[in-house]
Amino acid sequence: MDNPVVVVGGSGRVGRIIVQRLLERRESVCAIGRSGHRARRHLAPGAAFIEGDVRAPKTLKAPLAGCSAVVYCVEPGTENHGPDRPETTMYQGVRNVLAAATAGANRPHVVLVSQLHATHQGHPLNAYGRLLSWRFAGEDLLRESGLPYTVVRPGWLIDDRAAGHRVRLDQGDQGTGQVTRDDVAESCVQALYTPAARGVTFEIFNEPGTPLPSWGAAFGALSWDRTPVGLT
């Protein structure tokens, strides 16, 4: 890509894998996060890091200016009140990042890491700061932005292969299961390079079987959310 890829939440457990994969593709990568100490401990060498907070628009303007793509993988928080409630991270934060990334008529591809059950407002998880309601509201902000986008809804995140080696992509938010952080990160990176991943929302799980033979084919089997975005 001509300009940097910005990973918002790039020092988190999924974010730093995304950063590493992008660096392996020789991309220029900028990670945004709230903790410089955490970034120094965990980020791969070669990635730029800028302290920023999705709740503070002024901290986003410079790192997102002119970017080629954005991956948003911020940890949501589960408080009912205060600055760490999901409304501030999953809705207002998405809005602030989109505003900064599109300044000057820029049109980056945005990949948003959301969550399984985002459409299930009666799920017990929604008791934690209306987590699922704000997840879904943030998704809709992106879908309505007019940008090329991909929404990734991971299953329950794990670090091993207990659920299997095969990746399964679903739609409709009816499935359940586990998925490795590694595969979630890979799906985000692959989406940036695959036109068929634009304008879609999908859930991702692991299951027994051989590794996915083709990300392009897996994305190509998905249905668009609505009219294709960013494909012209």
C-alpha positions in Angstrom: 0.0 0.0 0.0 1.2 3.5 -0.7 0.5 4.9 2.7 0.6 3.5 6.3 -1.8 1.0 7.6 -3.0 2.2 11.0 -3.9 -0.5 13.7 -6.0 1.1 16.4 -5.4 -0.9 19.5 -2.3 -2.2 17.9 -0.5 -3.1 21.2 -3.4 -5.4 22.3 -3.3 -9.2 22.0 -4.9 -9.3 18.6 -3.6 -6.0 17.4 0.1 -6.9 17.8 -0.4 -10.0 15.7 -2.0 -7.9 13.0 1.0 -5.5 13.2 3.4 -8.3 12.9 1.6 -9.8 9.8 1.5 -6.5 8.1 5.2 -5.9 8.7 5.9 -9.3 7.2 4.2 -8.0 4.1 6.6 -5.0 4.2 3.8 -2.5 4.9 4.4 0.7 6.7 2.5 0.2 10.0 1.5 2.7 12.7 -0.1 1.4 15.9 -2.2 3.6 18.1 -2.7 2.8 21.7 -3.0 4.3 25.2 0.1 2.7 26.7 3.6 3.4 25.4 5.0 1.0 28.0 2.8 -1.9 26.7 3.8 -1.1 23.1 7.5 -1.1 23.9 7.1 -4.6 25.5 5.0 -6.2 22.8 5.1 -4.5 19.4 7.3 -6.0 16.7 10.4 -3.9 15.7 9.6 -1.8 12.7 6.2 -0.6 13.7 5.7 3.1 14.5 3.7 3.7 17.7 1.7 6.8 18.6 0.0 7.2 21.9 -3.6 8.0 21.2 -7.1 7.4 22.7 -10.1 6.8 20.5 -12.1 8.8 23.0 -9.9 11.9 22.4 -10.3 13.0 18.7 -7.3 15.4 18.9 -4.9 12.4 19.4 -6.1 10.7 16.3 -5.8 13.4 13.7 -2.1 13.1 12.9 -1.6 9.3 12.9 -4.7 8.7 10.8 -4.1 11.4 8.2 -3.8 10.0 4.7 -3.7 6.4 5.8 -4.3 3.6 3.3 -6.2 1.4 5.7 -7.4 1.1 9.3 -7.8 -2.0 11.5 -9.9 -1.2 14.6 -9.3 -3.8 17.3 -9.8 -1.8 20.5 -10.6 -3.6 23.8 -14.1 -2.4 24.7 -14.3 -2.2 28.5 -17.4 -3.4 30.3 -18.2 -0.6 32.7 -21.7 0.7 33.0 -20.5 4.3 33.7 -17.4 6.3 33.2 -14.8 6.5 30.4 -14.3 2.8 30.0 -17.9 2.0 29.1 -18.5 0.3 25.7 -20.3 3.4 24.4 -17.1 5.4 24.5 -14.9 2.7 22.9 -17.2 0.8 20.5 -19.4 3.7 19.3 -17.9 7.1 20.0 -14.4 5.7 19.3 -15.4 4.3 16.0 -17.0 7.6 15.0 -13.9 9.5 16.0 -11.5 7.2 14.1 -13.7 7.4 11.0 -13.7 11.2 11.2 -10.0 11.4 11.5 -9.3 8.7 8.8 -11.5 10.4 6.2 -10.2 14.0 6.6 -9.2 15.5 3.3 -11.6 13.2 1.4 -9.4 10.2 2.2 -11.1 6.8 1.8 -9.3 4.0 3.6 -10.4 0.4 3.8 -11.6 0.0 7.4 -11.6 -3.4 9.1 -13.5 -3.4 12.4 -13.1 -6.3 14.9 -16.5 -6.6 16.6 -17.9 -9.6 18.5 -20.0 -12.8 18.3 -23.6 -12.1 19.3 -23.4 -8.4 18.5 -27.0 -8.6 17.2 -28.3 -10.5 20.3 -29.4 -7.7 22.6 -31.0 -10.1 25.1 -27.7 -12.0 25.6 -26.3 -11.9 29.2 -23.1 -10.1 27.8 -25.2 -7.1 27.2 -25.6 -6.5 30.9 -22.0 -5.3 30.9 -22.3 -1.6 29.8 -24.7 -2.6 27.0 -21.6 -4.1 25.3 -23.4 -5.8 22.5 -25.7 -2.9 21.8 -22.7 -0.5 21.4 -20.8 -3.1 19.4 -23.6 -3.3 16.9 -24.0 0.5 16.8 -20.3 0.9 16.0 -20.7 -1.7 13.2 -23.6 0.3 11.7 -21.6 3.5 11.8 -19.0 1.8 9.6 -21.5 0.2 7.3 -23.2 3.6 6.8 -19.9 5.5 6.2 -19.7 4.8 2.5 -16.1 3.5 3.0 -14.8 0.1 1.8 -15.1 -1.9 5.0 -15.1 -5.4 6.6 -16.7 -6.3 9.9 -15.2 -9.3 11.7 -17.1 -10.9 14.5 -14.8 -13.4 16.3 -16.1 -16.3 18.4 -14.7 -16.8 21.9 -11.0 -15.9 21.7 -8.3 -18.5 22.5 -4.6 -18.9 22.0 -4.3 -22.6 21.2 -5.8 -25.0 18.6 -8.2 -26.8 20.9 -11.1 -26.0 18.6 -9.4 -27.2 15.5 -7.2 -26.0 12.7 -9.8 -25.1 10.1 -11.3 -21.6 9.8 -15.0 -21.3 9.3 -16.6 -18.1 8.2 -20.4 -17.7 9.0 -23.0 -15.0 8.5 -26.2 -14.2 10.3 -24.8 -14.2 13.9 -26.4 -17.6 14.7 -23.3 -19.7 15.3 -21.0 -20.1 18.3 -17.6 -21.5 19.0 -14.0 -20.6 19.6 -11.3 -19.1 17.4 -7.6 -18.3 17.8 -6.4 -14.8 18.0 -3.9 -15.7 15.4 -6.7 -16.6 12.9 -8.7 -13.4 13.7 -5.6 -11.3 13.0 -5.0 -13.2 9.8 -8.6 -12.6 8.7 -8.2 -8.9 9.2 -5.0 -8.7 7.2 -6.3 -10.9 4.4 -9.4 -8.7 4.2 -7.3 -5.7 3.3 -5.9 -7.5 0.2 -9.1 -9.3 -1.0 -11.7 -7.3 -2.9 -14.4 -10.0 -2.0 -14.0 -9.1 1.7 -15.3 -5.5 1.2 -18.8 -4.7 2.2 -19.3 -7.9 4.3 -19.9 -8.8 7.9 -18.9 -12.3 9.1 -18.3 -14.5 12.1 -15.1 -16.5 12.4 -14.6 -19.8 14.2 -12.2 -22.7 14.3 -13.3 -26.3 13.7 -11.6 -29.7 13.2 -10.1 -30.1 9.8 -7.2 -28.9 7.6 -6.2 -25.3 7.4 -8.3 -23.0 5.1 -7.0 -23.5 1.6 -8.0 -20.1 0.2 -9.0 -16.9 2.0 -10.1 -15.5 -1.3 -12.6 -18.4 -1.9 -13.8 -18.1 1.7 -14.5 -14.4 1.4 -16.0 -14.9 -2.1 -18.6 -17.3 -0.6 -20.0 -14.6 1.7 -22.9 -12.3 0.9 -22.6 -8.5 0.9 -24.4 -6.6 3.6 -26.0 -4.4 0.9 -24.8 -2.8 -2.3 -21.0 -3.6 -2.8 -18.8 -0.9 -1.4 -15.5 0.3 -2.8 -15.3 -2.2 -5.6 -15.3 0.3 -8.5 
